[in-house]
Amino acid sequence: MVMAVVAAAALRSSSTRLSRLLPGVCGEAWGHQARRGAVLRVLPFIPTQDPDVIKKMPEDFRAVYPEFLPGPKPEYRNRLREKLERQDMLARRSVMPIPEFYVGSIMAVTVADPNASGKNNRFVGICIQRGDAGLRAWFILRNVVDHQGVEIKYEMYSPLLQSIEVLRLEKRLDDELLYLRDALPIYSTFPLDMEPEVMQEGAPVPVNPIKVQLKPRPWHERWERKNLQGVMDLGLPERFYKKAKLHEKPWEKYDLMKEYRATIPEEEQADIFREISPHYPLMESTRRRGKRKRVLPSIS
C-alpha cells in the first residue's frame, strides 16, 4: 500500500513537470485516464484565434501535404506524438525529397532490396489510393506486368525508400481508383522505363477525365452502389440499380456534422502550419525543383 502511494505521488510529480515543459501537448498524452487512483490533470488544447495566422496558411497546403494533418478521430489523437512525428517527417524530407502527387499520378518508387542485383528495386505504377497521416502515411501503386496485376503498398516515410519520382502529375475524377482491379488491363499498364512527362512550372494540376471500362462481373466490390465518375456505363440489368438505390444516402450531403467529423478545425490546421512554417520555404523549393526536372529533359 505504501509503495502504491509513493508511485502515485511520483506519477503526479512527473506529469506536473512534463506539463510545465510541454504546455498544451502533454495533457492529452498523460491525462485521459486514472491509473491506480492517481487522477492526471488534462490540459485542454486551445487553438489559435489569430486571424493573421489562418490567412497565412496556403490554400493548397491540405491537398499537397495531407500527411501533416492528423486524423480527425479523437480516440486516436495524441498531440505529443503528432508533434514528434512532424519533426521526424521534416527530418526525413530533408534527406529524401517527397514530391507532390495525387491519386491518379504515375509514379516510380525505388526501394532498398538486398536480394536484388543492384541492391535496389524500382517499380512504376499509377497511384490508386493513399491514406493515413503522420509517419503512418502510405500509398499504393498498381501496374500490369506480364499480364498480371501487381500492387505495392509503400510507407511514405519508410527509411527503405530511396527515391520517389512523379512521372505524370495528374488527378482523376474519383478519390480512389480501386476499381482498376476490375478494369481492362490497358488502363493499368505502364512501361517500367517510362520517362517523366513535361509539365510547365506553375501550371495547375490537370484532371484526367478518362472513363475506364470494367470487365464483366464478378467484381471485387459492388461498384454500381458507389458514385463513380471515372467509369463507363456498367451495363447491368435494372434490378442491380434498384438495389443500389436502397443503399443511397442522399441526406449526407446536408450533414454538416459528417464534414466536421471528417476534418480537423481550420484553427488547428493553422497551428500545424505555423509549426512547420520555418521549413515550408525549403519544402516548396524542393517541390518546384522537382517540376523543373521534368521540364528540362524534354527541352535539351
Contacts in CASP RR format, 6 or more apart in sequence:
PFRMAT RR
TARGET T0000
AUTHOR 0000-0000-0000
METHOD contacts of the structure
MODEL  1
MVMAVVAAAALRSSSTRLSRLLPGVCGEAWGHQARRGAVLRVLPFIPTQD
PDVIKKMPEDFRAVYPEFLPGPKPEYRNRLREKLERQDMLARRSVMPIPE
FYVGSIMAVTVADPNASGKNNRFVGICIQRGDAGLRAWFILRNVVDHQGV
EIKYEMYSPLLQSIEVLRLEKRLDDELLYLRDALPIYSTFPLDMEPEVMQ
EGAPVPVNPIKVQLKPRPWHERWERKNLQGVMDLGLPERFYKKAKLHEKP
WEKYDLMKEYRATIPEEEQADIFREISPHYPLMESTRRRGKRKRVLPSIS
4 36 0 8 1.000
7 36 0 8 1.000
7 38 0 8 1.000
8 35 0 8 1.000
8 36 0 8 1.000
8 37 0 8 1.000
8 38 0 8 1.000
11 35 0 8 1.000
11 38 0 8 1.000
11 40 0 8 1.000
12 38 0 8 1.000
12 40 0 8 1.000
15 26 0 8 1.000
15 30 0 8 1.000
15 31 0 8 1.000
15 40 0 8 1.000
15 41 0 8 1.000
18 26 0 8 1.000
18 30 0 8 1.000
19 26 0 8 1.000
19 27 0 8 1.000
19 30 0 8 1.000
19 41 0 8 1.000
19 43 0 8 1.000
22 80 0 8 1.000
23 43 0 8 1.000
24 43 0 8 1.000
24 44 0 8 1.000
24 45 0 8 1.000
24 46 0 8 1.000
24 79 0 8 1.000
25 45 0 8 1.000
25 79 0 8 1.000
25 80 0 8 1.000
25 83 0 8 1.000
26 43 0 8 1.000
26 80 0 8 1.000
27 40 0 8 1.000
27 41 0 8 1.000
27 42 0 8 1.000
27 43 0 8 1.000
27 79 0 8 1.000
27 80 0 8 1.000
28 42 0 8 1.000
28 43 0 8 1.000
28 45 0 8 1.000
28 77 0 8 1.000
28 78 0 8 1.000
28 79 0 8 1.000
28 80 0 8 1.000
29 78 0 8 1.000
29 79 0 8 1.000
29 80 0 8 1.000
29 81 0 8 1.000
30 40 0 8 1.000
31 40 0 8 1.000
31 41 0 8 1.000
31 42 0 8 1.000
32 42 0 8 1.000
33 40 0 8 1.000
34 40 0 8 1.000
45 79 0 8 1.000
45 268 0 8 1.000
47 265 0 8 1.000
47 267 0 8 1.000
47 268 0 8 1.000
47 270 0 8 1.000
47 271 0 8 1.000
48 54 0 8 1.000
48 267 0 8 1.000
48 270 0 8 1.000
48 271 0 8 1.000
48 274 0 8 1.000
49 267 0 8 1.000
53 270 0 8 1.000
53 271 0 8 1.000
53 273 0 8 1.000
53 274 0 8 1.000
54 266 0 8 1.000
54 267 0 8 1.000
54 270 0 8 1.000
56 270 0 8 1.000
56 273 0 8 1.000
56 274 0 8 1.000
56 277 0 8 1.000
57 269 0 8 1.000
57 270 0 8 1.000
57 273 0 8 1.000
58 273 0 8 1.000
61 68 0 8 1.000
61 269 0 8 1.000
61 273 0 8 1.000
62 69 0 8 1.000
62 269 0 8 1.000
63 102 0 8 1.000
64 100 0 8 1.000
64 287 0 8 1.000
65 283 0 8 1.000
66 130 0 8 1.000
66 131 0 8 1.000
66 133 0 8 1.000
66 137 0 8 1.000
67 89 0 8 1.000
67 131 0 8 1.000
67 132 0 8 1.000
67 133 0 8 1.000
67 134 0 8 1.000
67 137 0 8 1.000
67 156 0 8 1.000
68 86 0 8 1.000
68 89 0 8 1.000
68 133 0 8 1.000
68 134 0 8 1.000
68 272 0 8 1.000
68 276 0 8 1.000
69 133 0 8 1.000
69 264 0 8 1.000
69 269 0 8 1.000
69 272 0 8 1.000
70 77 0 8 1.000
70 82 0 8 1.000
70 133 0 8 1.000
70 134 0 8 1.000
70 264 0 8 1.000
71 77 0 8 1.000
71 133 0 8 1.000
71 264 0 8 1.000
72 261 0 8 1.000
72 262 0 8 1.000
72 263 0 8 1.000
72 264 0 8 1.000
82 134 0 8 1.000
83 275 0 8 1.000
85 134 0 8 1.000
85 135 0 8 1.000
86 134 0 8 1.000
86 272 0 8 1.000
86 275 0 8 1.000
86 276 0 8 1.000
88 135 0 8 1.000
88 157 0 8 1.000
89 134 0 8 1.000
89 135 0 8 1.000
89 157 0 8 1.000
90 276 0 8 1.000
90 279 0 8 1.000
92 98 0 8 1.000
92 157 0 8 1.000
92 159 0 8 1.000
93 279 0 8 1.000
93 283 0 8 1.000
93 286 0 8 1.000
94 279 0 8 1.000
94 282 0 8 1.000
96 161 0 8 1.000
96 162 0 8 1.000
96 163 0 8 1.000
96 164 0 8 1.000
97 164 0 8 1.000
97 286 0 8 1.000
97 289 0 8 1.000
97 290 0 8 1.000
98 156 0 8 1.000
98 164 0 8 1.000
99 164 0 8 1.000
99 165 0 8 1.000
99 166 0 8 1.000
99 286 0 8 1.000
99 287 0 8 1.000
99 290 0 8 1.000
100 166 0 8 1.000
100 169 0 8 1.000
100 205 0 8 1.000
100 287 0 8 1.000
101 107 0 8 1.000
101 127 0 8 1.000
101 139 0 8 1.000
101 164 0 8 1.000
101 166 0 8 1.000
101 169 0 8 1.000
102 127 0 8 1.000
102 169 0 8 1.000
102 170 0 8 1.000
102 171 0 8 1.000
102 172 0 8 1.000
102 205 0 8 1.000
103 127 0 8 1.000
103 128 0 8 1.000
103 129 0 8 1.000
103 130 0 8 1.000
103 171 0 8 1.000
103 172 0 8 1.000
103 174 0 8 1.000
103 175 0 8 1.000
103 176 0 8 1.000
103 177 0 8 1.000
104 126 0 8 1.000
104 127 0 8 1.000
104 128 0 8 1.000
104 170 0 8 1.000
104 171 0 8 1.000
104 172 0 8 1.000
104 177 0 8 1.000
104 208 0 8 1.000
105 126 0 8 1.000
105 127 0 8 1.000
105 166 0 8 1.000
105 168 0 8 1.000
105 169 0 8 1.000
105 170 0 8 1.000
105 171 0 8 1.000
106 124 0 8 1.000
106 125 0 8 1.000
106 126 0 8 1.000
106 127 0 8 1.000
106 166 0 8 1.000
106 167 0 8 1.000
106 168 0 8 1.000
106 170 0 8 1.000
106 190 0 8 1.000
106 194 0 8 1.000
107 124 0 8 1.000
107 125 0 8 1.000
107 126 0 8 1.000
107 127 0 8 1.000
107 141 0 8 1.000
107 164 0 8 1.000
107 165 0 8 1.000
107 166 0 8 1.000
107 167 0 8 1.000
108 122 0 8 1.000
108 123 0 8 1.000
108 124 0 8 1.000
108 125 0 8 1.000
108 163 0 8 1.000
108 164 0 8 1.000
108 165 0 8 1.000
108 167 0 8 1.000
108 194 0 8 1.000
109 122 0 8 1.000
109 123 0 8 1.000
109 141 0 8 1.000
109 152 0 8 1.000
109 154 0 8 1.000
109 161 0 8 1.000
109 163 0 8 1.000
109 164 0 8 1.000
109 165 0 8 1.000
110 120 0 8 1.000
110 121 0 8 1.000
110 122 0 8 1.000
110 161 0 8 1.000
110 162 0 8 1.000
110 163 0 8 1.000
110 164 0 8 1.000
110 165 0 8 1.000
111 120 0 8 1.000
111 121 0 8 1.000
111 123 0 8 1.000
111 154 0 8 1.000
111 158 0 8 1.000
111 160 0 8 1.000
111 161 0 8 1.000
111 162 0 8 1.000
112 119 0 8 1.000
112 120 0 8 1.000
112 160 0 8 1.000
112 162 0 8 1.000
113 119 0 8 1.000
113 120 0 8 1.000
113 121 0 8 1.000
120 162 0 8 1.000
122 192 0 8 1.000
123 141 0 8 1.000
123 143 0 8 1.000
123 150 0 8 1.000
123 152 0 8 1.000
123 192 0 8 1.000
124 141 0 8 1.000
124 143 0 8 1.000
124 167 0 8 1.000
124 190 0 8 1.000
124 191 0 8 1.000
124 192 0 8 1.000
124 194 0 8 1.000
125 141 0 8 1.000
125 142 0 8 1.000
125 143 0 8 1.000
125 188 0 8 1.000
125 190 0 8 1.000
126 141 0 8 1.000
126 142 0 8 1.000
126 143 0 8 1.000
126 177 0 8 1.000
126 180 0 8 1.000
126 188 0 8 1.000
126 190 0 8 1.000
127 139 0 8 1.000
127 140 0 8 1.000
127 141 0 8 1.000
127 177 0 8 1.000
128 140 0 8 1.000
128 141 0 8 1.000
128 142 0 8 1.000
128 151 0 8 1.000
128 176 0 8 1.000
128 177 0 8 1.000
128 178 0 8 1.000
128 180 0 8 1.000
129 139 0 8 1.000
129 140 0 8 1.000
129 176 0 8 1.000
129 177 0 8 1.000
129 178 0 8 1.000
130 137 0 8 1.000
130 138 0 8 1.000
130 139 0 8 1.000
130 140 0 8 1.000
131 137 0 8 1.000
131 138 0 8 1.000
131 139 0 8 1.000
132 138 0 8 1.000
134 157 0 8 1.000
135 157 0 8 1.000
136 155 0 8 1.000
137 155 0 8 1.000
137 156 0 8 1.000
137 157 0 8 1.000
138 153 0 8 1.000
138 154 0 8 1.000
138 155 0 8 1.000
138 156 0 8 1.000
139 153 0 8 1.000
139 154 0 8 1.000
139 156 0 8 1.000
140 151 0 8 1.000
140 152 0 8 1.000
140 153 0 8 1.000
140 154 0 8 1.000
141 151 0 8 1.000
141 152 0 8 1.000
141 154 0 8 1.000
142 149 0 8 1.000
142 150 0 8 1.000
142 151 0 8 1.000
142 177 0 8 1.000
142 180 0 8 1.000
142 181 0 8 1.000
142 188 0 8 1.000
143 149 0 8 1.000
143 150 0 8 1.000
143 188 0 8 1.000
143 189 0 8 1.000
143 190 0 8 1.000
143 192 0 8 1.000
144 150 0 8 1.000
144 185 0 8 1.000
144 188 0 8 1.000
144 189 0 8 1.000
145 192 0 8 1.000
147 185 0 8 1.000
149 185 0 8 1.000
149 188 0 8 1.000
151 181 0 8 1.000
154 161 0 8 1.000
155 161 0 8 1.000
156 164 0 8 1.000
165 196 0 8 1.000
166 196 0 8 1.000
166 290 0 8 1.000
166 294 0 8 1.000
167 194 0 8 1.000
167 195 0 8 1.000
167 196 0 8 1.000
167 197 0 8 1.000
168 196 0 8 1.000
168 197 0 8 1.000
169 199 0 8 1.000
169 205 0 8 1.000
169 206 0 8 1.000
169 291 0 8 1.000
169 294 0 8 1.000
170 205 0 8 1.000
170 206 0 8 1.000
170 207 0 8 1.000
170 208 0 8 1.000
171 205 0 8 1.000
171 206 0 8 1.000
171 207 0 8 1.000
171 208 0 8 1.000
172 207 0 8 1.000
172 208 0 8 1.000
172 210 0 8 1.000
172 230 0 8 1.000
173 207 0 8 1.000
173 208 0 8 1.000
173 209 0 8 1.000
173 211 0 8 1.000
173 229 0 8 1.000
173 230 0 8 1.000
174 228 0 8 1.000
174 229 0 8 1.000
174 230 0 8 1.000
178 220 0 8 1.000
178 221 0 8 1.000
179 212 0 8 1.000
179 214 0 8 1.000
179 219 0 8 1.000
179 221 0 8 1.000
179 223 0 8 1.000
179 228 0 8 1.000
179 231 0 8 1.000
180 187 0 8 1.000
180 188 0 8 1.000
180 212 0 8 1.000
181 220 0 8 1.000
182 214 0 8 1.000
182 215 0 8 1.000
182 219 0 8 1.000
182 220 0 8 1.000
182 221 0 8 1.000
182 223 0 8 1.000
183 212 0 8 1.000
183 213 0 8 1.000
183 214 0 8 1.000
183 215 0 8 1.000
183 231 0 8 1.000
184 212 0 8 1.000
184 213 0 8 1.000
184 214 0 8 1.000
184 215 0 8 1.000
187 210 0 8 1.000
187 212 0 8 1.000
187 213 0 8 1.000
195 297 0 8 1.000
196 293 0 8 1.000
196 294 0 8 1.000
196 297 0 8 1.000
197 294 0 8 1.000
198 294 0 8 1.000
198 295 0 8 1.000
198 298 0 8 1.000
199 291 0 8 1.000
199 294 0 8 1.000
199 295 0 8 1.000
200 295 0 8 1.000
201 288 0 8 1.000
201 291 0 8 1.000
201 292 0 8 1.000
201 295 0 8 1.000
202 288 0 8 1.000
202 291 0 8 1.000
209 230 0 8 1.000
210 230 0 8 1.000
211 229 0 8 1.000
211 230 0 8 1.000
211 231 0 8 1.000
211 232 0 8 1.000
212 230 0 8 1.000
212 231 0 8 1.000
212 232 0 8 1.000
213 231 0 8 1.000
213 232 0 8 1.000
214 223 0 8 1.000
214 231 0 8 1.000
214 232 0 8 1.000
214 234 0 8 1.000
217 236 0 8 1.000
222 244 0 8 1.000
223 231 0 8 1.000
223 234 0 8 1.000
224 234 0 8 1.000
224 236 0 8 1.000
224 240 0 8 1.000
224 241 0 8 1.000
224 244 0 8 1.000
225 243 0 8 1.000
225 244 0 8 1.000
225 247 0 8 1.000
234 240 0 8 1.000
252 258 0 8 1.000
273 280 0 8 1.000
276 283 0 8 1.000
END
